[in-house]
């Protein structure tokens, strides 16, 4: 078992198709861990072991691998590149000490590359860039390096360069000799040294004084500069031909930080933040960053980064604030789908536990001496939703079980029951995300479902004052029913809580106080269903002003009916209308598409609130738009921007629906109601 100084934890980040999985495979092959180099096309890579991944030819989950090089243990986390599965990439950043952002030489800087580089930077983890597929036809490496520096900053410097024939790479950290289509090695070496010495005042002073800096000193300050973000080194590789992979491995074990000198984990407990440094003898603190289920047995596996302490099979382990300890059982190391047992999990290492149902992503595991939550990258909110129904009756409970497991695996997949529309809603990062989740339900859980667009949660309200009256009188052979109510209504402030503001303004006992509750129930019956198109009401004030009762025939049921009738009478006179949800939306796009997107938002009744200029010629447009207009915005934005746009949105408030839109909604409601009655 490796010591803390001998561990390296690296996460591979990047857009889909950049070659992360191929690079991981090449690393395993180059270090002798596997005898044959697998490929994504042949569906035999170690990292893409899930059947869904093999079928689609892209990673869906993060995969944890490990190997050794020059006596050092490298834990490698291969992450998905599709924006739809960004949750797995973001949670994996938390487990790593160094982030490798992979860029395809042929495709350049893509949308998810920007997002993941920014997330890595926000985490404070050191970063390096790998330009893969360096032999791609028509790829201009010099231009790509320039684009990287413009997008991610001038701290991005070439640590090696592709040779003219693309058959090898030229080291630029310790070497000054060699020519490349990108730049000459001497210039690259000089840029690296000048950036590295900035990390150490004494070395910088000596350098500026004209002293020659030794290679040993360069190596020392290089790691320091990497940790401080002074340098983001760029490496060139061709994973398929294993060119540049050995050099990359040398950098990881010689220059990348070990847990001993990496950024500590930050444990947040209320307003208190505590740095958790890697120490096997310290109290146990670990972060659950991945949950997976074995497809056939549905056995649960939880992968954990141990930040401090030591976890053994008989450790009394606590989860979050639980008071009851559990035994972790076998401590495992994973190699894709394969598992092996290890004696213990020490500070700095990544291990996996099996069959512990209580564990969730983001959980803190400890030995009773820690509390709080580890800092993790901010997760995006799921934007794309579908309403879901089982194709077979009686499958509701099975769907619940399947959903629970899928939401445990993917932190960006959410399941809710809309209390207004009564629909089961699944939400994710895009259409692809939800299609794959539905495919998993069908294959893993043998569940068939049908989907449709969720109903828009409209609301009803009133826009004027009005009086209402209703007399409920029912006489049968026995005791009768009698209740009479007078009331008035007026609009409340938009978005006020509670939705109904009720006042009992009866004087002289015309209605006994015991009937206040049933009258309120009658009014709430209408508030729940509305009077215009079957939607709940809000922003209404109602005052009960007068009425009559009968000493024998007045009962709760009579006054509930009278309250309901009087309220309907008043609302129908108070110019009732529909309210629609308005969302705040932020759309990030290349600057070239600003005009197209702004025009499209205008056509959707949107109001642009402002724009922010970002690095790499990107712009974020902020706007408010009716939710109904952007129910399918995921596919529309991808179509307009060629897949380069992304967006996020949150519910802002409700506004009155335009008359022409209201007419359509009311007509559809009447049509549906007629069909149901028939």
PEURTA-V437785 format. One record per residue. N is the residue number from 1. RES is the residue in three letters. OMEGA is omega in whole degrees, -180 to 180 (NA if undefined). D_FIRST is the distance of its C-alpha to the first C-alpha in Angstrom with 2 decimals. Layout:
BEGIN
n=[N N]
res=[RES RES]
omega=[OMEGA OMEGA]
d_first=[D_FIRST D_FIRST]
END
This chain:
BEGIN
n=[1 2 3 4 5 6 7 8 9 10 11 12 13 14 15 16 17 18 19 20 21 22 23 24 25 26 27 28 29 30 31 32 33 34 35 36 37 38 39 40 41 42 43 44 45 46 47 48 49 50 51 52 53 54 55 56 57 58 59 60 61 62 63 64 65 66 67 68 69 70 71 72 73 74 75 76 77 78 79 80 81 82 83 84 85 86 87 88 89 90 91 92 93 94 95 96 97 98 99 100 101 102 103 104 105 106 107 108 109 110 111 112 113 114 115 116 117 118 119 120 121 122 123 124 125 126 127 128 129 130 131 132 133 134 135 136 137 138 139 140 141 142 143 144 145 146 147 148 149 150 151 152 153 154 155 156 157 158 159 160 161 162 163 164 165 166 167 168 169 170 171 172 173 174 175 176 177 178 179 180 181 182 183 184 185 186 187 188 189 190 191 192 193 194 195 196 197 198 199 200 201 202 203 204 205 206 207 208 209 210 211 212 213 214 215 216 217 218 219 220 221 222 223 224 225 226 227 228 229 230 231 232 233 234 235 236 237 238 239 240 241 242 243 244 245 246 247 248 249 250 251 252 253 254 255 256 257 258 259 260 261 262 263 264 265 266 267 268 269 270 271 272 273 274 275 276 277 278 279 280 281 282 283 284 285 286 287 288 289 290 291 292 293 294 295 296 297 298 299 300 301 302 303 304 305 306 307 308 309 310 311 312 313 314 315 316 317 318 319 320 321 322 323 324 325 326 327 328 329 330 331 332 333 334 335 336 337 338 339 340 341 342 343 344 345 346 347 348 349 350 351 352 353 354 355 356 357 358 359 360 361 362 363 364 365 366 367 368 369 370 371 372 373 374 375 376 377 378 379 380 381 382 383 384 385 386 387 388 389 390 391 392 393 394 395 396 397 398 399 400 401 402 403 404 405 406 407 408 409 410 411 412 413 414 415 416 417 418 419 420 421 422 423 424 425 426 427 428 429 430 431 432 433 434 435 436 437 438 439 440 441 442 443 444 445 446 447 448 449 450 451 452 453 454 455 456 457 458 459 460 461 462 463 464 465 466 467 468 469 470 471 472 473 474 475 476 477 478 479 480 481 482 483 484 485 486 487 488 489 490 491 492 493 494 495 496 497 498 499 500 501 502 503 504 505 506 507 508 509 510 511 512 513 514 515 516 517 518 519 520 521 522 523 524 525 526 527 528 529 530 531 532 533 534 535 536 537 538 539 540 541 542 543 544 545 546 547 548 549 550 551 552 553 554 555 556 557 558 559 560 561 562 563 564 565 566 567 568 569 570 571 572 573 574 575 576 577 578 579 580 581 582 583 584 585 586 587 588 589 590 591 592 593 594 595 596 597 598 599 600 601 602 603 604 605 606 607 608 609 610 611 612 613 614 615 616 617 618 619 620 621 622 623 624 625 626 627 628 629 630 631 632 633 634 635 636 637 638 639 640 641 642 643 644 645 646 647 648 649 650 651 652 653 654 655 656 657 658 659 660 661 662 663 664 665 666 667 668 669 670 671 672 673 674 675 676 677 678]
res=[UNK UNK UNK UNK UNK UNK UNK UNK UNK UNK UNK UNK UNK UNK UNK UNK UNK UNK UNK UNK UNK UNK UNK UNK UNK UNK UNK UNK UNK UNK UNK UNK UNK UNK UNK UNK UNK UNK UNK UNK UNK UNK UNK UNK UNK UNK UNK UNK UNK UNK UNK UNK UNK UNK UNK UNK UNK UNK UNK UNK UNK UNK UNK UNK UNK UNK UNK UNK UNK UNK UNK UNK UNK UNK UNK UNK UNK UNK UNK UNK UNK UNK UNK UNK UNK UNK UNK UNK UNK UNK UNK UNK UNK UNK UNK UNK UNK UNK UNK UNK UNK UNK UNK UNK UNK UNK UNK UNK UNK UNK UNK UNK UNK UNK UNK UNK UNK UNK UNK UNK UNK UNK UNK UNK UNK UNK UNK UNK UNK UNK UNK UNK UNK UNK UNK UNK UNK UNK UNK UNK UNK UNK UNK UNK UNK UNK UNK UNK UNK UNK UNK UNK UNK UNK UNK UNK UNK UNK UNK UNK UNK UNK UNK UNK UNK UNK UNK UNK UNK UNK UNK UNK UNK UNK UNK UNK UNK UNK UNK UNK UNK UNK UNK UNK UNK UNK UNK UNK UNK UNK UNK UNK UNK UNK UNK UNK UNK UNK UNK UNK UNK UNK UNK UNK UNK UNK UNK UNK UNK UNK UNK UNK UNK UNK UNK UNK UNK UNK UNK UNK UNK UNK UNK UNK UNK UNK UNK UNK UNK UNK UNK UNK UNK UNK UNK UNK UNK UNK UNK UNK UNK UNK UNK UNK UNK UNK UNK UNK UNK UNK UNK UNK UNK UNK UNK UNK UNK UNK UNK UNK UNK UNK UNK UNK UNK UNK UNK UNK UNK UNK UNK UNK UNK UNK UNK UNK UNK UNK UNK UNK UNK UNK UNK UNK UNK UNK UNK UNK UNK UNK UNK UNK UNK UNK UNK UNK UNK UNK UNK UNK UNK UNK UNK UNK UNK UNK UNK UNK UNK UNK UNK UNK UNK UNK UNK UNK UNK UNK UNK UNK UNK UNK UNK UNK UNK UNK UNK UNK UNK UNK UNK UNK UNK UNK UNK UNK UNK UNK UNK UNK UNK UNK UNK UNK UNK UNK UNK UNK UNK UNK UNK UNK UNK UNK UNK UNK UNK UNK UNK UNK UNK UNK UNK UNK UNK UNK UNK UNK UNK UNK UNK UNK UNK UNK UNK UNK UNK UNK UNK UNK UNK UNK UNK UNK UNK UNK UNK UNK UNK UNK UNK UNK UNK UNK UNK UNK UNK UNK UNK UNK UNK UNK UNK UNK UNK UNK UNK UNK UNK UNK UNK UNK UNK UNK UNK UNK UNK UNK UNK UNK UNK UNK UNK UNK UNK UNK UNK UNK UNK UNK UNK UNK UNK UNK UNK UNK UNK UNK UNK UNK UNK UNK UNK UNK UNK UNK UNK UNK UNK UNK UNK UNK UNK UNK UNK UNK UNK UNK UNK UNK UNK UNK UNK UNK UNK UNK UNK UNK UNK UNK UNK UNK UNK UNK UNK UNK UNK UNK UNK UNK UNK UNK UNK UNK UNK UNK UNK UNK UNK UNK UNK UNK UNK UNK UNK UNK UNK UNK UNK UNK UNK UNK UNK UNK UNK UNK UNK UNK UNK UNK UNK UNK UNK UNK UNK UNK UNK UNK UNK UNK UNK UNK UNK UNK UNK UNK UNK UNK UNK UNK UNK UNK UNK UNK UNK UNK UNK UNK UNK UNK UNK UNK UNK UNK UNK UNK UNK UNK UNK UNK UNK UNK UNK UNK UNK UNK UNK UNK UNK UNK UNK UNK UNK UNK UNK UNK UNK UNK UNK UNK UNK UNK UNK UNK UNK UNK UNK UNK UNK UNK UNK UNK UNK UNK UNK UNK UNK UNK UNK UNK UNK UNK UNK UNK UNK UNK UNK UNK UNK UNK UNK UNK UNK UNK UNK UNK UNK UNK UNK UNK UNK UNK UNK UNK UNK UNK UNK UNK UNK UNK UNK UNK UNK UNK UNK UNK UNK UNK UNK UNK UNK UNK UNK UNK UNK UNK UNK UNK UNK UNK UNK UNK UNK UNK UNK UNK UNK UNK UNK UNK UNK UNK UNK UNK UNK UNK UNK UNK UNK UNK UNK UNK UNK UNK UNK UNK UNK UNK UNK UNK UNK UNK UNK UNK UNK UNK UNK UNK]
omega=[-175 173 -176 -178 -176 -180 172 179 -175 175 177 -179 177 -179 179 176 -179 175 180 -178 177 178 177 179 180 178 179 -179 -178 -180 174 -178 175 -175 -178 -179 179 178 179 -179 180 176 -177 177 180 -174 -179 -176 -180 -178 178 178 179 -178 -175 179 177 179 177 179 169 179 -178 -178 174 179 177 178 -180 176 180 175 178 170 -174 177 177 -174 178 -180 178 176 180 -176 -176 -180 -180 178 -177 180 179 177 -178 -176 -174 173 -178 -177 177 180 -175 180 177 179 -178 -176 -180 -176 -178 -172 -176 176 -180 -178 -175 176 179 179 178 179 180 -180 -178 -180 175 -176 165 -175 177 173 -177 -179 -173 177 -178 179 176 178 179 -175 -179 179 179 177 178 178 178 -179 178 -176 -172 175 -177 175 177 -177 -180 176 167 -175 176 174 -176 -179 -179 -179 179 177 -178 178 179 179 -178 -173 -180 -172 174 179 -179 175 -178 179 178 -176 -179 180 179 179 -179 179 180 -178 -179 177 -177 -176 178 -178 -178 -175 -177 180 180 179 179 -179 180 177 177 179 176 -178 -178 179 179 180 178 180 -179 -177 179 179 179 179 178 -180 -178 -180 178 179 168 -174 178 178 178 178 165 -172 -177 -179 178 177 -180 -177 179 179 178 178 178 179 -177 -176 -176 -174 -179 -176 169 176 -179 -179 179 176 -180 170 -180 180 -177 178 -174 178 -176 175 -178 175 179 -178 -177 179 -178 -178 -179 176 -177 173 -180 -179 173 -177 179 173 178 179 175 -170 -174 -176 -174 176 -176 176 178 179 -170 169 177 180 176 180 -180 179 177 -176 -178 178 173 -171 177 178 -180 -176 179 180 -177 180 174 177 -177 -177 -176 175 -171 168 -178 175 -171 180 -177 178 175 -176 177 -174 -176 172 -178 178 -180 -175 176 -179 -180 175 -178 170 176 -171 -175 -173 177 177 -178 -179 171 170 -175 -179 178 -177 -180 174 180 179 175 174 177 177 178 -178 177 178 176 -173 -171 -174 174 171 -170 175 177 179 179 177 179 -179 -177 -178 179 179 178 179 180 -179 -180 -180 -179 178 175 -179 -170 -176 179 176 -176 178 179 172 -178 -176 -179 -176 -179 -179 170 -173 171 -177 180 -175 180 -178 179 180 -177 178 179 177 178 177 177 178 -178 -174 -175 -173 177 -178 175 180 171 -178 175 177 178 176 177 -177 176 173 175 179 175 -177 -180 175 177 175 178 -179 175 175 177 -179 -178 -178 176 -179 -178 -180 -179 176 179 174 180 -175 169 180 171 -179 173 -179 171 178 -177 178 -178 178 -3 -178 178 176 -168 173 -178 -174 179 176 176 175 179 171 179 -177 -179 -179 178 -178 179 176 178 178 179 178 180 175 180 180 -178 -173 179 179 -175 -174 174 -179 178 180 175 176 -179 170 178 179 176 -171 -176 178 177 176 179 -175 -179 -171 180 -179 -180 -178 -180 -179 173 179 -180 178 179 -178 -180 -180 177 180 -178 -177 -178 178 -172 180 -180 179 180 172 178 178 176 -179 166 -179 174 -175 179 -173 169 -176 -178 -174 -175 -179 -180 -176 179 178 179 179 179 179 179 -178 -180 177 179 -177 -179 -180 174 177 180 176 176 177 178 -179 173 177 177 -177 171 -174 172 -177 -177 -177 -177 179 180 -171 -179 -178 180 -178 178 -179 -177 -172 -179 178 -176 -178 174 -178 172 -179 177 177 180 -175 176 177 179 179 176 -176 -177 178 180 179 180 -178 -180 179 179 178 -180 179 180 -179 179 179 -179 -180 179 NA]
d_first=[0.00 3.80 6.67 9.66 11.67 9.55 9.86 13.24 14.92 18.18 20.91 23.64 27.06 30.53 33.67 33.89 34.37 32.82 30.22 26.91 25.94 27.15 25.14 21.90 22.90 23.68 20.31 18.60 21.30 21.26 17.59 18.37 16.60 20.08 23.07 25.81 26.37 27.50 30.06 31.19 34.63 33.43 31.43 28.38 25.73 22.27 22.72 26.27 25.91 28.41 31.89 33.58 31.50 32.31 35.94 36.32 34.22 32.50 29.41 30.24 26.89 23.75 21.04 17.29 15.59 12.43 12.26 11.36 14.11 14.63 11.06 10.45 8.97 12.20 12.87 16.52 19.14 22.35 25.28 28.89 31.59 34.67 35.99 36.44 32.69 31.93 30.52 27.26 26.93 27.80 25.40 22.53 23.47 22.47 18.80 18.61 18.78 20.95 23.61 24.75 28.33 29.44 33.19 35.13 37.45 40.09 40.05 39.33 38.50 38.86 39.28 35.76 34.43 36.43 35.30 31.58 31.85 33.79 31.28 28.44 30.77 31.73 28.13 27.92 24.90 25.21 26.55 27.10 29.42 29.10 32.48 31.84 34.49 35.90 38.25 40.02 43.77 45.85 42.86 43.90 40.72 42.62 44.11 40.78 39.23 42.35 42.03 38.40 39.55 42.50 40.47 37.27 38.62 39.18 35.68 34.69 34.78 34.13 31.05 32.08 35.16 36.16 38.19 41.76 41.06 37.93 36.20 33.82 32.90 33.88 31.50 33.23 30.78 31.33 34.17 37.81 39.32 39.95 42.04 41.09 43.18 41.55 42.24 41.97 38.73 40.49 41.42 37.96 36.41 39.03 38.37 34.63 35.26 37.94 35.73 32.71 34.80 36.00 32.67 33.47 37.00 37.06 35.90 38.34 41.14 40.50 40.42 43.63 45.14 44.81 41.95 39.73 36.14 33.63 30.87 28.26 30.03 30.24 26.48 26.02 28.71 27.71 24.43 26.56 29.18 26.76 25.51 29.15 30.42 32.67 31.37 30.49 29.84 31.18 29.68 31.46 30.04 31.39 28.60 30.73 31.34 27.94 29.85 28.17 24.73 23.30 24.83 23.39 19.83 20.59 21.84 18.84 16.40 19.18 21.26 19.73 18.39 14.85 14.68 15.58 18.93 19.51 22.23 21.40 21.87 25.45 26.26 29.97 31.88 35.57 36.67 33.73 30.79 27.68 24.97 21.50 19.28 15.50 14.95 12.50 15.52 18.04 19.56 17.78 19.01 18.04 20.22 21.05 21.88 22.29 24.02 24.62 26.46 26.22 29.74 30.91 29.71 29.49 26.26 24.87 21.39 20.43 17.78 16.69 15.53 14.15 16.12 15.75 14.71 12.18 13.05 12.97 15.27 17.98 17.98 21.57 21.22 24.24 25.28 27.46 30.41 30.24 31.14 29.69 26.04 24.24 21.22 18.64 18.08 15.36 12.42 12.42 11.31 14.57 15.88 19.43 20.95 18.33 15.77 12.94 11.37 7.93 7.97 8.36 9.02 8.84 11.63 11.76 9.83 12.02 12.09 15.14 17.28 20.15 23.71 23.99 27.37 27.80 25.17 26.74 25.81 26.01 25.20 23.52 21.21 21.12 21.54 25.23 25.18 25.22 27.90 28.97 27.72 25.43 27.49 27.47 29.68 33.16 33.69 36.97 39.47 40.19 43.55 44.58 45.80 47.32 49.13 47.90 49.65 48.71 50.89 51.18 52.56 50.36 47.11 46.89 44.46 42.25 42.26 41.14 38.09 37.23 37.71 35.44 32.50 33.36 33.62 30.21 28.71 30.76 31.50 34.52 36.20 38.63 41.04 44.13 47.43 50.26 52.50 55.46 55.35 53.55 51.37 47.70 46.24 42.98 41.98 39.55 39.26 41.75 43.51 40.66 38.24 40.62 41.56 37.98 37.59 40.81 39.64 36.53 38.89 40.99 38.28 35.71 38.16 41.36 43.28 46.13 47.21 49.92 49.59 52.05 52.30 52.06 55.35 55.93 56.18 59.65 61.45 65.17 67.16 70.71 72.28 75.56 77.21 79.11 80.71 80.18 82.15 81.92 83.94 82.52 85.33 85.19 87.95 87.84 89.88 88.10 86.44 85.88 83.24 84.06 82.18 83.05 80.81 81.52 78.69 77.87 74.74 73.59 70.49 67.74 65.59 63.21 59.82 61.09 59.50 60.42 61.80 65.02 66.77 69.26 72.21 74.79 78.10 80.52 83.51 86.16 84.19 85.09 81.74 80.45 76.98 75.66 75.80 73.58 70.40 71.74 73.17 69.76 68.20 70.77 69.99 66.22 66.92 68.29 65.56 62.94 64.82 66.94 70.39 69.95 67.20 65.25 62.67 61.94 64.07 63.16 64.86 67.92 70.07 72.41 75.11 77.04 80.57 83.01 83.71 85.67 84.97 87.00 87.10 86.77 85.26 82.55 79.12 75.52 75.45 78.59 77.28 73.94 75.93 78.24 75.38 73.76 77.10 78.06 74.71 74.98 78.55 77.49 74.46 76.56 78.94 76.25 75.36 72.07 69.46 65.92 62.95 60.04 56.49 55.91 52.41 51.02 49.42 47.53 47.50 45.53 47.05 47.81 50.92 52.97 53.02 54.21 57.82 56.99 54.75 57.20 60.04 58.15 57.37 61.06 62.06 59.81 61.66 58.80 59.25 57.18 56.20 54.73 52.41 49.44 48.72 45.06 43.35 43.61 47.16 46.12 48.24 47.73 50.91 51.38 53.95 55.26 56.08 57.25 54.42 56.61 56.95 53.23 52.12 51.17 50.25 46.84 48.48 51.40 49.28 47.23 50.53 52.17 49.27 47.88 44.65 44.15 45.13 43.28 44.60 43.96 46.54 47.32 50.43 52.84 56.10 58.95 62.14 65.41 65.43 68.09 71.18 70.80 67.20 68.25 71.03 68.61 66.28 69.21 70.75 67.53 67.25 70.86 70.30 67.23 69.10 72.06 69.90 68.31 71.75 73.09]
END
